[in-house]
Amino acid sequence: MSISSRGALAQGILVSFNALLCAYCLVVSVVIIWQPCSASRLSTDPAEHNAVRTCATSELELFMLAFHLAFAALSLAGALVAYIGHIVLVRITRTMLGVFAAIYAALAIYQVVADHLSSLLGPLELVVSIVTFAVGVPSGVLYERELRCDRQVLPHAFNGVLPSGSSSTSSSHRTVDQQPSAVTSAAVRLAW
């Protein structure tokens, strides 16, 4: 498949951005898993402090872990789909990327407010969500548009190349060509 230079540039940006986003989400997942116990998460039971220092993982951290793993999977799928260039899958992953980025921005803002800027993870994730909106979504839109133009896809219809000389096209031309002759013969009969 040959696409325009703008389409190739958008494809390269989309593949690279999604791959970097996948790597970032996996790194954040590892950080969430291996982060040390903070003072607020330490168990307050004296018996547990004497034996072993334990810490409980909060529900927010579990949700953030699951969200980052899901976002990493989506980003990897987006990179593969952009590389393959299937137009329907590009649209689906681009839409899901926008939805995940919106959720990501809300979670990052919540994390910044909840942590009171004690951790750099919240502001960093806010920056990543803004970059996702600024780079990932527009390049996905541009790439999808270039795919539509290069493949001559019918808008809101089929996901395929319009046939150039198939039997369905020629038969539709035949019926159109036959209709004027039928109309002219009917007009001739009326004239007599």
N, C-alpha and C positions, 0 to 999 in steps of 0.2 A: 504494500500500500504506500503510495506517495502522497505526502501532505505538504502544504505550503510551508514556507520558512517560519511564518508566525505560528503555525500549528506545531511545527517541530520544536520551536522555542518554548511554547506553552507546555508541550508534552515533557520536555526536559526539566522545566521548572517544577511541574506537578510530580513527576517521578522522584526527583531529588528532594523536594519538600516533604512528600509523604514518607520517604525513607528516613529522613532526619527526624520527622515527627514520631515515627515508630521507635527509633532508637532513643529519643528523649523520653517517651512514655515508659519504655522498658527500664531506663535508668532511674526514673522517678519511682517506679514500682519497687526496684531493688532498694532504693533509699528508704521507702516506707517500710519495707520488710525488715531491714537491718538497722533502723535508727535506734539509738540507745533510749532507755527509759528516761523520760523527763520526770521532774519532781512531782508534777501534778498527776502523773500516771502511776507512781509507785503505790504499792499496797500499803494501807495504814494499819494493818493488823500486826501487832508486835511479834506474835508468834512466827509469822511469815518472815519478818525482818531478821529474826534470830537465825532462822534456818537458811532461807534462800531469798535473795531479792527478786521479787516477781513484779511484773508490770502487766497491766491489762491493755489490750488493744481496743481502742474506742470504735464505736460503730462508724463514725465519720472516717476513720483511717481505713477500715475495711471497705467502706464504700469507695473511697478514693483509690484504693488498691485495685478494686474490681473495675472502676471506671478507667483507670490508666491502662489496665490490661486490655479492656475492650477497645479503647482508643488506639492502642498500639496495633491491635488486630485490624481495625478499620483502616488505619494508615498504611499498613502493609498491603491490605487488599486494594486500597486506592492506588498505591504505587504499581502494583501488578496490572490493574485494570488500565491505568494510564499508559503503561508500556504496551499492552496488547492493543488498546485503542478501540474497544467495543463501545459504541455510542450509548447504548441503554445503560450499561454498567457504569460508564463514566458519569452519566446523569445521576444515577442512584448514589454512587459513592460521593459525588460532589455535594448532593443534598444532605447526606448523612454527615459529611464533614462540617457543613455549616451548622447543623443541629448540635453536633458534639462540641463544636467550638463555642456555641452559645451557652451550653451547659457548663463547659469548661471555664468560661469567663465568670459565670455566676458562682461556681465553686471557688474560683481563685479569689474573687471579691470577698466571699464569705470567709475564706481562710485568712485573708489579710486582716479582716475585721476581728475574727476570733482570736488570732495569734497576737494581735496588737504589734505587728511587725517584729515579733521576736524571732521569726524564722524567715529566711530568704526564699523559701519555697513558694509562698503565696504570691509575692510580687513577680517572681520569675514565671510562674504559671499564668499570671495575668498578661505578661508580655507575650508569652507563647500564644495565648488565645487571640490577642490583638494581631499578631503576625499571621496567624491562621486566617483571620478574616481579611487581612490586607493582602496576603500573597496567595494562599491556597484556594480560596473561593474564587477570586477573579481569574486566576490562571485556569481553573476548572471550567469556568464559563467560556473563556476564550478558546480553550482546547475543544470543548463540545461544539462551539460554533464553527470552528475550522473543520472539524470532522464532518459536520452537516454539509458544509459547502463543498468539501473535497469528495465526499461520497454521494452527493446529490440526493440526500435523503428527503423524503416527503415530510414536512413538519406535522407533528402529532399523528403520524400514521405508521407506516411500516419501517422497520429498522433494516434496510437493505438498499442496495444500489438499484436505481430504476433500470428496468430492462431496456436494452437498446434495440434489439431486433427479435424479441421472443414471439412465440405464436400468439400469446394473449394480446400483445400490442398490435400485431398485424391484423388479428381478427377484429379488434375494436375499430381499427382504421377501415376495415372492409365494411363494417356495419354503418359507419359514418358515411363512407363513400356511397353505399347503396341507398341510403335514405334520400339524398337529393335527387337521384334518378327516379325513385318512386314518387317523389313529390312532383317532379316535372311531368311524369306520365299521367298522374292524376289531374294535373292542371290542363294537360292537352285534352284529356277526355272531357273535362268540364267545358272546354272551349268549343268542342264540336257540338 
